Each structure stands twice: as C-alpha cells, then as structure tokens.
Amino acid sequence: MNVFYEEDGGFKVASIMSEADSSMQVEATTGKRSKIKAANVLMRFDGSLSGFLDAAQAEADALDTDFLWECCGEPEFSFETLAEDYYGAKPTRQQAAAIAIKLHAAPMYFYRKGKGHYKAAPEDTLKAALAGLEKKRQQAEWLAQMVTQLKQGALPEGFSSKLDALLYAPDKNSVEWKALEQAATELKQLPVQLLHAVGAIQSIHDYHLGAFLREYFAHGTAYPDFSMAALPDDLPRAAVQAFSIDDSTTTEIDDALSVTPLDNGNTQVGIHIAAPALGIAPREALDLEVMKRLSTVYMPGHKITMLPEPAIRPFSLDAGEVKPALSLYLEVAPDFTIVRQHSCLERVQIAENLRHDTLEPFFNETTLAQDSGHPYWAALVFLFRLAESLEKARGKYDPSRPQPMDYNFYVEDGRVQIVNRQRGSPMDKLVAELMIVANSQWGLLLAEHDVPGIYRAQNGGKVYMTTKAEGHQGLGVAQYAWCTSPLRRAVDLINQRQLISVLTLQPPVYAANSDEIVGHMRNFDQTYQAYNEFQTRMERYWCLQYLLQEHINEIEATVWRENLVRLENLPYMTKVHSLPAIKPGSRVLLAIQKVDTLLMELECKFVRLIEETVPLEVDSEAAPADVAESA
C-alpha cells in the first residue's frame, strides 16, 4: 500500500512499511525511510510508485486553473470531489493527485480549509488578487528593465521626478529605489555613486548643498513678506568718524571703531555695533523668520543671510553713510587703562570700510614701529596697543604661543582660491579684543539691571550657553554675551533688544525666566553648531576640489597624532594608514592616490619623511572659538 501525503509545503509519495494510530513508517522510491503523521496523508493507493508524481504533475500542468475555479461552487469541497466532477467519473489516483497539486498551487483561487479541503475565492476578491499579481509582474518587469538601463549608464524614465527623494530620503519600498539598489549592488557601487555615473547629479557641490537645504530650508531660502518698524528720529549724531575692518567678501558689516583724542590727554575709543533691533519688531513676520534661521549660513563662495537684503542695508555700517548704532565708549588713559565707559544709542558716520587684503600690507607686525603711510595707521596702532593691554588684563597674553592659521576661500566660476594667513595678526587682535570687551561689558550691563540675556560661558573646560551671567574661563572674563553681530546672529539681535530696553528705560522685550528666550537660546545652540558643521564640510569639499583643480599628485603634511595628518596650506585633516610611527609635528610627503568629492574621501600614501620634529603642543585654549567668531 502506498500513500500520497503533504510535507514541507509540497506533495510526496511513499510505500507504507508499518502503521500506528497517528503515524506510519514509510519508504520513498529512493529507499529513504521516514516517519510521517497519519494526518498528513491525503490518499492511499496501490500500484507502482515509480513515475507517479511526475505523471500527476504533468496532468496538473495541463489543467486550467480558471476553469477549475469556475467548476467550483460556493460550498467547501475536497480535492477528490472536485476531481470526480471535473473528469465526469471516478478519477484515477494520479488524476486526483493532479487536482490536489493544482489546487495547492493556486492559493489566490482556492482557500485551504483543512486537510484536502478547499473553498473557491469570491469573484471580487479573486479579481483584486489577480490585479495585484499582474501589477507585481509588471513592476518586476519594469524593475528588471530599470536595472538593465542603470547598469548600461542610462537614467531610467521616471527617475528625474524622484531624484530628490532617491538622493536624500529614499522610499526603500519604491520600485525605483529597489532597482537602484540592485543595480548598485551588482556593480559594487553605492547608490549615490551610480546616480552620479548616470548623470543624475549634475553638480557634486549642489548635491552636498541640497542635503543641507533639504533639512534646514525645506521650503526654500526666500523670505516672507515683511515690514520694518519706523526708526526713531531723535537719535543724536555722534561726533566721531568710524571705520570697520572686515574681509573683502563681507557684506553685512556689524561693527566699526572710532578713535578720538580728548582734551584731558586721554583717548576715547568707540565700539559701534549696527542696530537692526530698532527696525525689526519682535514677533512680527521678519522676526519669526529670523528666529527660524537664527544665523547667517556661511560656505565658500556663497552664504544664506539671516536677514534679507532690504533689512540689512539700512543698518549695515557701510562707508559714506550715517547709520544707527549701539555704541560703547571707552575712555583710555595714556597707559591704556580704561578709566571710564558708557553705552548709548546714536547715529554714527561711517568714514571707511577697511578690508583685510588691502589693509594688511600697511598694518602688520613689521609696520607697528613706523608710520606705514596708511591714513588710519596711528589709530590702528593705538587700538592694537590697547588690545594688548586688554589681553594682558584677561590673563591671556602670550606672544610665544603659536597661532593657528586662518583660511579664506574665494570661489569664482567653479574655481577656488584658498588663502591662508596666521591668526593673531595686529588687525585680528585689535578687532577681537575690542569685541570681547564690548560683549563682556554689555553682558555686565544686562546683569546689573537684572535683565536676562544670552551668554556664552565656560567652566571646567565645557563651553555652553546660558541666560545667566557666568564666567568664561577660556576668555578670562566674568561674563560674555554675544552682542556684536546682530546682522548675522539671532542671539546678538536678542541681546541688543535687551540692551536697548536698559538704555531707554523700557521693560525688556524678553522677561526674566521667559520660556521664549530660553527656547531661542537652545534652538540657536543646536542650529549654529549644525551650520558650522556644514561650513566645515563645504570647506573640505573645496579643499578636495582644489587638489583636483591644481592637479596635485604629492603634498606635504604635518603629523598630528598617530596616522592623522594636516595637509600643508589647507584646512584639511585626513588619516594615512600607511604612515609609519613618526613623532607628531614631523613633516612628511604624501602621494595622493584618490580624491572623491562625491563621497568626500581622500586617500594618501606615505612617501617619505621630510623633517622629524618635537611633538606638537596642542593647546585647546590657543584660539578660543569666541575670539575667532567675535569679529
């Protein structure tokens, strides 16, 4: 006696060797013996096993599934009953097995209801299932076509409208992503590499920029409609001629300086800060947009300003104009001690916008002793001596301390120029120190009047933001409130509003313990860090682009630690895995093996040691971020 039974989702036949109540020992045509459950047996039959399943399967293949479904009524049925109806007489064992095989192979047509029993699917349900199956078939065919096209270097039709999602936020269930992922895997590439290869990424620079914009400017960089508040018409005009010092690319000029001799032999130094708080009403449309952006976004060759141009120009301290300003005046004795200081709102004449590139030849370490011929030389030297005195008062004066390099990126028509200069030059120092004293004194002014502000603080090596006046160890000041860049940073604008309320004897815009000012502070801290990280990323992109642009195959570098090096004359650090054990500070020659601006990767190989030196002394306070940013 033989059995036709179900096992592991399929059908088998075997001869019965022995049988118990719920199980039996059987032997297959191969001679293999096994134990099966009696409940899995669908049919018993006599005769030869050889060729039984093959004949049943051949018979099943000849059956029409749709016709079988039409033969079924609504009630449940057994495969043997259907076989008898289909063949019009008692079926052979092979015919019955063929029906079972066919029913089992069409679960959309026939619902299994128990051992050997089925029920025909309702017509509407079957139509929907078949439509879904056809859709999957078409998708599979479409996917295969897209995979072929991608592998052949062509962008499939329909990809163009979905590139943004495929690049930055793919729907991994979409057929386009599945095709892209499959093709990339078969080509041993990343999906973004394949998209670039087929021309979907027209500009690698714009690809990196797009990732940032998608997250922080999802609705675009345009500004909403806004109106400006009317400026007060009773601001006094200062009896000074002010000048600014900025990079040649700066268009939002926040700060200017003035130097005026006094009759008593002292000198009045004015620190004049643009006053956009006079024209941007709190919680109005423009202010709401500012509190979303929170800062100007910088990147080589481009920036996204915090304020729109119509709101910048009335307040930017542009040469030849008289602009409203929040001013801090320091009365400085001949020994450079500050004997008196006061703050006020006023209008200031801006005489000149000095630029780094044209000023530095006339005002540098070698021109301090003798007049260089620059019209502002005397004023600049005085401010530099004052800056040194202020730096000493903070306990941070150390002329022997090495200064890090500053790097300026100038991009035009896709070509980049990277200009480096030593930080800590006379003009850097005078601007930084005067901004530090302004931020410190105005932070104190807010604290003395119990008006909340937003401060930068550092204790125990940790830098953080707070609404309370706390010390900044790195700068050596009792408090430090960002106030000197209100055209570019929202916290400075907030602090300026608070300062104006103190000077005008009005209630503060942001009350003590206000959730609003705390919320702005927290949002700014997170956003400003993200903006800085993006700026660093884009600078690294342009460093890589510079290597390609200049066809640089070898480059010198300085060992930082272990296998980490800093490239010569570029703000770029990278790992060199072939670097032998060399002391930090040593100079080495590297061969550039691969530059990939898409994946932001640089591969270098150690060539030889140029010069071995003593280890670098890495001083975390060598260039506090606040000093660099304060200007």
C-alpha positions as CSV (number, residue, x, y, z in Angstrom):
1,M,0.0,0.0,0.0
2,N,1.2,3.5,-0.9
3,V,0.4,7.0,0.4
4,F,0.1,10.4,-1.2
5,Y,0.9,12.9,1.5
6,E,1.8,16.5,2.2
7,E,5.1,17.5,3.8
8,D,7.1,20.8,3.9
9,G,4.6,22.6,1.7
10,G,4.7,20.0,-1.1
11,F,3.5,16.5,-2.0
12,K,5.3,13.2,-1.8
13,V,4.5,9.5,-2.3
14,A,5.9,6.6,-0.4
15,S,5.2,2.9,0.5
16,I,3.9,2.0,3.9
17,M,6.3,-0.1,6.0
18,S,4.3,0.0,9.2
19,E,1.5,1.9,10.7
20,A,0.3,3.1,14.1
21,D,-2.7,5.1,15.2
22,S,-1.3,8.5,14.4
23,S,1.8,7.9,12.4
24,M,3.4,5.5,10.0
25,Q,6.9,4.4,8.8
26,V,7.2,4.9,5.0
27,E,9.9,4.3,2.3
28,A,10.4,6.6,-0.7
29,T,11.4,5.4,-4.1
30,T,14.9,6.4,-3.2
31,G,15.0,3.9,-0.4
32,K,14.9,6.6,2.3
33,R,12.7,5.7,5.2
34,S,11.0,8.2,7.4
35,K,8.2,8.7,9.9
36,I,5.2,10.8,8.9
37,K,2.0,11.8,10.6
38,A,-1.1,10.0,9.5
39,A,-3.0,13.3,9.5
40,N,-0.8,14.4,6.5
41,V,-1.9,11.5,4.3
42,L,-4.3,12.7,1.6
43,M,-4.8,9.5,-0.3
44,R,-3.8,5.8,-0.3
45,F,-3.3,3.8,-3.5
46,D,-1.9,0.5,-4.8
47,G,0.4,0.0,-7.6
48,S,3.9,1.3,-8.5
49,L,5.4,4.5,-7.1
50,S,7.7,5.0,-9.9
51,G,6.7,7.9,-12.1
52,F,3.5,8.6,-10.0
53,L,4.4,12.1,-9.0
54,D,5.8,13.0,-12.4
55,A,2.7,11.8,-14.2
56,A,0.5,13.7,-11.6
57,Q,2.4,16.9,-12.1
58,A,2.2,16.6,-15.9
59,E,-1.5,16.1,-15.6
60,A,-1.7,19.1,-13.2
61,D,0.2,21.3,-15.7
62,A,-2.4,20.5,-18.3
63,L,-5.3,21.7,-16.1
64,D,-6.7,25.2,-16.5
65,T,-6.9,27.0,-13.1
66,D,-9.6,29.4,-14.2
67,F,-11.8,26.6,-15.5
68,L,-11.3,24.7,-12.2
69,W,-12.3,27.8,-10.3
70,E,-15.5,28.1,-12.5
71,C,-16.3,24.4,-11.8
72,C,-16.4,25.1,-8.0
73,G,-19.5,26.3,-6.2
74,E,-19.6,28.3,-3.1
75,P,-19.5,25.4,-0.5
76,E,-16.3,23.9,0.6
77,F,-15.1,20.8,-1.3
78,S,-12.5,18.1,-1.2
79,F,-9.9,17.7,-4.0
80,E,-11.3,14.2,-4.7
81,T,-14.9,15.6,-5.1
82,L,-13.7,18.2,-7.5
83,A,-11.7,15.6,-9.4
84,E,-14.7,13.5,-9.8
85,D,-16.8,16.5,-11.0
86,Y,-14.0,17.6,-13.4
87,Y,-13.4,14.2,-15.0
88,G,-17.1,13.2,-15.0
89,A,-16.3,9.9,-13.4
90,K,-14.3,8.4,-10.6
91,P,-10.8,9.7,-11.2
92,T,-7.7,7.7,-11.2
93,R,-5.3,8.2,-8.3
94,Q,-3.0,10.2,-10.5
95,Q,-5.8,12.4,-11.7
96,A,-6.9,13.0,-8.1
97,A,-3.3,13.8,-7.1
98,A,-3.1,16.2,-10.1
99,I,-6.2,18.1,-8.8
100,A,-4.7,18.3,-5.3
101,I,-1.4,19.7,-6.8
102,K,-3.3,22.2,-8.9
103,L,-5.4,23.5,-6.0
104,H,-2.4,23.7,-3.8
105,A,-0.5,25.8,-6.4
106,A,-3.3,28.4,-6.7
107,P,-3.9,29.9,-3.2
108,M,-5.5,33.0,-4.7
109,Y,-8.1,30.9,-6.4
110,F,-8.7,28.3,-3.7
111,Y,-8.6,28.9,0.0
112,R,-7.4,25.9,2.0
113,K,-9.9,25.0,4.6
114,G,-8.4,21.9,6.1
115,K,-6.9,18.5,5.1
116,G,-7.5,18.2,1.4
117,H,-10.4,20.6,1.6
118,Y,-10.7,24.0,-0.2
119,K,-13.1,26.8,-0.9
120,A,-13.2,28.9,-4.1
121,A,-12.2,32.6,-3.6
122,P,-15.1,35.1,-4.2
123,E,-15.0,36.6,-7.6
124,D,-14.3,40.2,-6.4
125,T,-11.5,39.1,-4.2
126,L,-10.0,36.9,-6.9
127,K,-10.1,39.8,-9.4
128,A,-8.4,42.1,-6.9
129,A,-5.8,39.5,-6.1
130,L,-5.1,38.8,-9.8
131,A,-4.8,42.6,-10.5
132,G,-2.3,42.8,-7.7
133,L,-0.4,39.9,-9.1
134,E,-0.3,41.5,-12.5
135,K,0.9,44.7,-11.0
136,K,3.7,42.9,-9.3
137,R,4.6,41.2,-12.5
138,Q,4.7,44.5,-14.4
139,Q,6.7,46.0,-11.6
140,A,9.2,43.1,-11.7
141,E,9.4,43.5,-15.4
142,W,9.8,47.3,-15.0
143,L,12.4,46.8,-12.3
144,A,14.4,44.5,-14.4
145,Q,14.4,47.0,-17.3
146,M,15.5,49.8,-15.0
147,V,18.3,47.7,-13.5
148,T,19.5,47.0,-17.1
149,Q,19.3,50.7,-18.0
150,L,21.2,51.8,-14.9
151,K,23.9,49.2,-15.4
152,Q,24.3,50.4,-19.0
153,G,24.8,54.0,-17.8
154,A,21.3,55.4,-18.6
155,L,18.9,57.2,-16.3
156,P,15.5,55.3,-16.5
157,E,12.4,57.3,-17.4
158,G,10.6,58.4,-14.3
159,F,13.7,58.8,-12.2
160,S,14.1,62.5,-12.8
161,S,11.0,63.5,-10.9
162,K,12.1,61.4,-7.9
163,L,15.7,62.3,-7.7
164,D,15.4,64.5,-4.6
165,A,13.9,61.6,-2.7
166,L,16.3,59.0,-4.1
167,L,19.3,61.2,-3.1
168,Y,18.3,62.3,0.3
169,A,15.3,60.4,1.7
170,P,14.6,57.2,-0.4
171,D,11.4,55.2,0.0
172,K,13.0,51.8,0.2
173,N,9.8,50.1,-0.8
174,S,9.6,52.0,-4.1
175,V,10.4,50.2,-7.3
176,E,12.9,53.0,-8.3
177,W,14.9,52.5,-5.1
178,K,14.9,48.7,-5.4
179,A,16.1,49.0,-9.0
180,L,18.8,51.5,-8.0
181,E,19.9,49.4,-5.0
182,Q,20.0,46.2,-7.1
183,A,22.0,47.8,-9.9
184,A,24.4,49.4,-7.5
185,T,25.0,46.1,-5.7
186,E,25.6,44.3,-8.9
187,L,28.1,47.0,-10.0
188,K,29.6,47.1,-6.5
189,Q,28.9,50.7,-6.0
190,L,26.9,52.9,-3.6
191,P,23.5,54.1,-4.9
192,V,24.7,57.8,-4.9
193,Q,27.8,56.8,-7.0
194,L,25.6,55.1,-9.5
195,L,23.2,58.1,-9.7
196,H,26.2,60.3,-10.4
197,A,27.5,57.9,-13.0
198,V,24.2,58.0,-15.0
199,G,24.1,61.8,-14.9
200,A,21.5,62.3,-12.2
201,I,23.9,64.5,-10.1
202,Q,24.8,67.4,-12.3
203,S,26.8,69.2,-9.7
204,I,28.5,67.4,-6.8
205,H,28.7,70.8,-4.9
206,D,24.9,71.3,-5.3
207,Y,24.4,67.7,-4.1
208,H,26.1,68.4,-0.8
209,L,24.3,71.8,-0.6
210,G,21.0,70.1,-1.3
211,A,21.3,67.8,1.6
212,F,21.7,70.8,3.9
213,L,18.9,72.8,2.3
214,R,16.5,69.9,2.5
215,E,17.0,69.7,6.3
216,Y,17.2,73.3,7.2
217,F,15.5,75.2,4.4
218,A,12.9,72.7,3.2
219,H,10.6,75.5,2.0
220,G,13.3,77.4,0.2
221,T,15.5,80.3,1.2
222,A,13.1,83.1,0.1
223,Y,11.8,85.4,2.8
224,P,8.2,86.0,3.6
225,D,6.6,89.4,3.1
226,F,7.5,91.7,6.0
227,S,7.5,95.3,7.1
228,M,10.1,97.2,9.1
229,A,9.5,99.3,12.1
230,A,10.0,103.1,11.8
231,L,13.4,104.2,13.1
232,P,13.4,106.7,15.9
233,D,14.1,110.2,14.5
234,D,15.6,111.6,17.7
235,L,18.8,109.6,17.8
236,P,21.8,112.0,18.4
237,R,24.6,112.1,15.9
238,A,28.0,111.0,17.3
239,A,30.9,113.4,16.8
240,V,33.2,110.7,15.6
241,Q,34.4,109.2,12.3
242,A,34.1,105.4,12.4
243,F,35.8,102.7,10.3
244,S,35.3,99.0,10.0
245,I,37.8,96.1,9.4
246,D,36.5,93.1,7.5
247,D,37.3,90.5,4.9
248,S,36.7,91.7,1.3
249,T,33.6,89.4,0.9
250,T,31.8,90.7,4.0
251,T,28.5,92.5,3.1
252,E,26.8,92.5,6.5
253,I,29.0,95.0,8.4
254,D,28.1,94.7,12.0
255,D,30.9,96.6,13.8
256,A,33.0,99.7,13.4
257,L,35.5,101.6,15.6
258,S,36.5,105.1,16.2
259,V,39.4,106.8,18.0
260,T,39.0,110.4,19.2
261,P,41.6,112.3,21.3
262,L,40.2,114.1,24.4
263,D,41.2,117.4,25.8
264,N,42.3,115.8,29.1
265,G,45.0,113.8,27.3
266,N,43.0,110.6,27.3
267,T,41.6,108.9,24.2
268,Q,38.0,107.9,23.5
269,V,37.6,104.6,21.8
270,G,34.2,103.9,20.3
271,I,32.9,100.4,19.5
272,H,29.9,100.9,17.2
273,I,27.5,98.0,16.5
274,A,24.8,98.0,13.9
275,A,21.3,98.4,15.4
276,P,18.8,96.3,13.5
277,A,16.8,95.8,16.7
278,L,15.5,99.3,16.0
279,G,13.8,98.2,12.8
280,I,12.9,94.5,13.3
281,A,9.9,94.3,15.6
282,P,9.8,91.4,17.9
283,R,7.4,88.5,17.0
284,E,6.4,90.1,13.6
285,A,6.9,88.3,10.3
286,L,10.6,89.1,9.8
287,D,11.5,88.3,13.4
288,L,9.7,85.0,13.2
289,E,11.8,84.2,10.1
290,V,15.0,85.3,11.9
291,M,14.2,83.0,14.8
292,K,13.9,80.1,12.4
293,R,17.2,80.8,10.6
294,L,19.0,82.0,13.7
295,S,22.2,82.8,11.9
296,T,23.7,83.5,8.5
297,V,24.9,80.3,6.9
298,Y,28.4,80.5,5.5
299,M,30.1,78.4,2.9
300,P,32.9,79.1,0.4
301,G,31.6,81.1,-2.5
302,H,28.1,81.6,-1.1
303,K,26.1,82.4,2.0
304,I,22.4,82.4,3.1
305,T,21.9,85.5,5.1
306,M,19.9,85.6,8.3
307,L,18.3,88.8,7.2
308,P,17.0,89.8,3.7
309,E,18.9,92.5,1.8
310,P,16.2,95.1,2.4
311,A,16.7,94.6,6.1
312,I,20.5,94.6,6.0
313,R,21.2,97.7,4.1
314,P,19.5,100.2,6.4
315,F,21.7,99.0,9.3
316,S,24.9,97.7,7.7
317,L,27.7,100.1,8.6
318,D,28.6,100.9,5.0
319,A,31.2,103.6,4.2
320,G,30.0,107.1,3.5
321,E,26.7,106.7,5.3
322,V,25.3,107.6,8.7
323,K,23.8,104.6,10.4
324,P,22.0,103.9,13.7
325,A,24.3,102.1,16.2
326,L,24.6,100.8,19.7
327,S,27.9,102.3,20.9
328,L,30.2,101.5,23.8
329,Y,32.7,104.3,24.5
330,L,35.9,103.6,26.4
331,E,37.9,106.5,27.9
332,V,41.5,105.2,27.7
333,A,44.4,106.7,29.7
334,P,47.9,107.0,28.2
335,D,48.9,103.8,30.0
336,F,46.0,102.1,28.2
337,T,43.9,101.6,31.3
338,I,40.2,102.2,30.9
339,V,39.1,105.0,33.3
340,R,35.5,105.3,32.2
341,Q,33.0,103.7,29.9
342,H,29.4,104.3,28.8
343,S,26.9,103.0,26.3
344,C,24.4,104.8,24.1
345,L,22.1,104.7,21.1
346,E,23.1,107.1,18.3
347,R,23.8,107.7,14.7
348,V,27.3,107.3,13.5
349,Q,29.2,108.5,10.4
350,I,31.0,105.6,8.8
351,A,34.1,107.0,7.1
352,E,35.7,103.9,5.7
353,N,35.3,100.1,5.3
354,L,38.8,98.8,5.6
355,R,39.4,95.3,4.0
356,H,41.9,92.7,5.2
357,D,43.6,92.2,1.8
358,T,44.4,95.9,1.2
359,L,45.0,96.9,4.9
360,E,47.4,94.1,5.9
361,P,50.4,95.4,3.8
362,F,50.2,98.7,5.7
363,F,49.3,97.3,9.1
364,N,51.1,94.2,10.3
365,E,53.8,93.1,12.8
366,T,56.5,94.9,10.8
367,T,54.7,98.3,10.5
368,L,53.9,98.9,14.1
369,A,57.1,100.9,14.9
370,Q,56.9,103.4,12.0
371,D,54.2,105.1,10.1
372,S,53.4,103.0,7.0
373,G,51.6,105.8,5.3
374,H,48.1,104.4,5.7
375,P,45.7,107.2,6.7
376,Y,44.4,105.1,9.7
377,W,47.9,103.9,10.8
378,A,48.0,105.9,14.0
379,A,44.5,105.0,15.1
380,L,45.2,101.3,14.3
381,V,48.4,101.2,16.2
382,F,46.8,102.8,19.2
383,L,44.0,100.2,19.1
384,F,46.5,97.4,18.8
385,R,48.3,98.7,21.9
386,L,45.0,98.9,23.7
387,A,44.2,95.3,22.6
388,E,47.5,94.1,24.0
389,S,46.6,95.8,27.3
390,L,43.1,94.2,27.3
391,E,44.6,90.8,26.5
392,K,47.0,91.1,29.4
393,A,44.2,92.1,31.7
394,R,42.3,89.0,30.8
395,G,45.4,86.9,31.6
396,K,45.7,85.6,28.1
397,Y,48.7,87.5,26.7
398,D,51.3,85.1,25.5
399,P,53.2,86.2,22.4
400,S,55.2,82.9,22.3
401,R,52.1,80.8,21.9
402,P,51.8,79.5,18.3
403,Q,48.7,80.8,16.5
404,P,46.6,78.7,14.2
405,M,46.1,79.5,10.5
406,D,43.1,81.2,9.1
407,Y,41.9,80.2,5.7
408,N,39.8,82.2,3.3
409,F,38.1,80.6,0.4
410,Y,37.3,82.6,-2.7
411,V,35.2,80.7,-5.4
412,E,34.6,82.1,-8.8
413,D,33.2,80.2,-11.8
414,G,33.8,76.8,-10.1
415,R,37.5,77.5,-9.3
416,V,38.6,78.0,-5.8
417,Q,41.5,80.1,-4.3
418,I,42.4,79.2,-0.7
419,V,44.4,82.0,1.0
420,N,45.9,81.3,4.4
421,R,47.4,83.7,6.9
422,Q,48.5,83.4,10.5
423,R,45.7,84.2,13.0
424,G,46.7,86.8,15.7
425,S,47.9,89.5,13.3
426,P,47.6,93.1,14.7
427,M,44.3,93.8,12.9
428,D,42.9,90.4,14.1
429,K,43.9,91.0,17.6
430,L,42.6,94.6,17.9
431,V,39.1,93.6,16.5
432,A,38.9,90.5,18.6
433,E,39.9,92.2,21.9
434,L,37.5,95.2,21.4
435,M,34.6,92.8,20.6
436,I,35.5,90.8,23.7
437,V,35.4,93.9,25.9
438,A,32.1,95.0,24.3
439,N,30.5,91.6,24.8
440,S,31.8,91.4,28.3
441,Q,30.7,95.0,29.3
442,W,27.3,94.7,27.8
443,G,26.8,91.3,29.4
444,L,27.6,93.0,32.7
445,L,25.2,95.9,32.0
446,L,22.3,93.4,31.5
447,A,23.2,91.6,34.7
448,E,23.4,94.8,36.7
449,H,19.9,95.7,35.7
450,D,18.5,92.1,36.2
451,V,17.6,91.9,32.5
452,P,18.1,88.4,31.0
453,G,20.4,87.9,28.1
454,I,22.1,85.0,26.3
455,Y,25.6,84.3,27.4
456,R,28.5,82.1,26.3
457,A,30.2,80.6,29.4
458,Q,33.0,78.1,30.0
459,N,33.6,76.3,33.2
460,G,35.6,73.1,33.7
461,G,36.6,73.2,30.0
462,K,33.0,72.9,28.9
463,V,31.6,75.7,26.7
464,Y,27.8,76.3,26.9
465,M,25.1,78.9,26.5
466,T,23.1,80.2,29.4
467,T,20.7,83.1,30.2
468,K,22.7,84.0,33.4
469,A,25.9,86.0,33.6
470,E,28.6,83.3,34.2
471,G,32.3,83.3,33.7
472,H,34.1,82.3,30.6
473,Q,37.4,80.7,31.7
474,G,38.8,80.4,28.2
475,L,38.5,84.1,27.6
476,G,39.2,85.2,31.1
477,V,36.1,87.3,31.6
478,A,33.4,87.4,34.2
479,Q,30.6,87.2,31.6
480,Y,30.4,87.1,27.9
481,A,27.2,87.9,26.0
482,W,27.2,87.8,22.2
483,C,26.2,91.3,21.2
484,T,28.4,92.4,18.3
485,S,27.0,90.6,15.3
486,P,23.2,91.4,15.3
487,L,23.0,91.3,11.5
488,R,24.3,87.7,11.4
489,R,23.3,86.0,14.6
490,A,19.9,85.9,16.3
491,V,21.3,85.8,19.9
492,D,23.1,89.1,19.2
493,L,19.8,90.6,18.0
494,I,18.0,89.3,21.1
495,N,20.7,90.8,23.4
496,Q,20.6,94.1,21.5
497,R,16.9,94.3,22.2
498,Q,17.5,93.8,25.9
499,L,20.3,96.4,25.9
500,I,18.2,98.9,24.2
501,S,15.5,98.4,26.8
502,V,18.0,99.1,29.5
503,L,19.3,102.3,27.8
504,T,15.9,103.6,27.0
505,L,14.4,102.6,30.5
506,Q,11.8,100.4,28.9
507,P,10.6,97.0,30.0
508,P,12.7,94.2,28.5
509,V,11.4,92.5,25.4
510,Y,12.2,89.1,27.0
511,A,11.2,88.9,30.6
512,A,13.2,87.1,33.3
513,N,12.6,83.4,33.4
514,S,10.9,83.7,30.0
515,D,10.5,80.4,28.1
516,E,10.8,82.4,24.9
517,I,14.4,83.5,25.4
518,V,15.4,80.1,26.7
519,G,13.8,78.4,23.6
520,H,15.6,80.8,21.3
521,M,18.9,80.1,23.1
522,R,18.5,76.3,22.8
523,N,17.4,76.4,19.2
524,F,20.3,78.7,18.3
525,D,22.9,76.5,20.0
526,Q,21.8,73.4,18.1
527,T,21.3,75.3,14.8
528,Y,24.6,77.2,15.0
529,Q,26.5,74.0,15.6
530,A,24.8,72.4,12.6
531,Y,25.6,75.4,10.4
532,N,29.3,75.3,11.5
533,E,29.5,71.6,10.7
534,F,28.0,72.3,7.2
535,Q,30.5,75.1,6.6
536,T,33.4,72.8,7.6
537,R,32.0,70.1,5.3
538,M,31.8,72.5,2.3
539,E,35.4,73.8,3.1
540,R,36.5,70.2,3.0
541,Y,34.8,69.8,-0.4
542,W,36.6,72.8,-1.8
543,C,39.9,71.5,-0.4
544,L,39.4,68.3,-2.4
545,Q,38.3,70.3,-5.4
546,Y,41.4,72.4,-5.1
547,L,43.6,69.2,-5.2
548,L,41.9,68.2,-8.4
549,Q,41.9,71.7,-9.9
550,E,45.6,72.1,-9.4
551,H,46.5,68.6,-10.4
552,I,48.3,68.0,-7.2
553,N,49.8,64.5,-7.0
554,E,52.0,64.9,-4.0
555,I,51.6,67.1,-1.0
556,E,53.4,67.9,2.3
557,A,51.7,67.3,5.6
558,T,52.3,67.6,9.3
559,V,51.7,64.6,11.5
560,W,49.1,65.5,14.1
561,R,48.9,62.2,16.0
562,E,49.3,58.5,15.1
563,N,48.1,58.2,11.4
564,L,46.3,61.6,11.4
565,V,47.9,64.4,9.4
566,R,47.1,68.0,8.4
567,L,47.8,68.9,4.8
568,E,50.1,71.8,4.0
569,N,48.4,75.1,3.4
570,L,44.9,73.6,3.5
571,P,42.4,73.3,6.4
572,Y,42.2,69.5,5.9
573,M,43.0,66.6,8.1
574,T,43.0,63.0,7.0
575,K,44.2,59.6,8.0
576,V,47.1,58.0,6.2
577,H,47.0,54.3,7.0
578,S,50.5,53.6,5.5
579,L,52.1,56.2,7.8
580,P,54.8,54.7,10.0
581,A,55.3,55.6,13.6
582,I,56.5,59.2,13.4
583,K,56.6,61.9,16.1
584,P,53.7,64.4,16.0
585,G,54.8,67.7,14.4
586,S,57.0,65.9,11.8
587,R,56.6,66.9,8.2
588,V,56.0,64.2,5.6
589,L,55.5,63.8,1.9
590,L,52.3,62.1,0.7
591,A,51.3,60.7,-2.6
592,I,47.6,61.4,-3.5
593,Q,46.0,58.2,-4.7
594,K,42.3,59.1,-4.8
595,V,40.2,62.2,-4.5
596,D,36.4,61.7,-4.3
597,T,34.4,64.9,-3.8
598,L,31.1,62.9,-4.0
599,L,31.9,60.7,-1.0
600,M,34.2,63.3,0.5
601,E,37.1,60.9,0.6
602,L,40.9,61.4,0.2
603,E,43.3,58.5,0.0
604,C,47.0,59.2,0.5
605,K,50.1,57.1,0.7
606,F,53.2,57.9,2.8
607,V,56.2,58.6,0.5
608,R,59.0,59.8,2.9
609,L,59.8,61.7,6.0
610,I,60.8,65.3,5.3
611,E,61.7,66.5,8.8
612,E,61.2,65.0,12.2
613,T,60.5,67.5,14.9
614,V,59.5,67.6,18.6
615,P,55.9,66.8,19.3
616,L,53.3,69.5,18.8
617,E,51.8,71.1,21.9
618,V,48.1,71.1,21.3
619,D,46.6,73.8,23.5
620,S,42.8,73.8,23.5
621,E,42.8,77.4,24.5
622,A,45.2,78.5,21.8
623,A,42.3,80.0,19.8
624,P,39.0,80.1,21.6
625,A,36.1,79.9,19.2
626,D,34.6,83.0,20.7
627,V,37.7,85.1,19.8
628,A,37.6,83.9,16.3
629,E,33.9,84.5,16.0
630,S,33.6,87.8,17.8
631,A,34.9,89.8,14.9
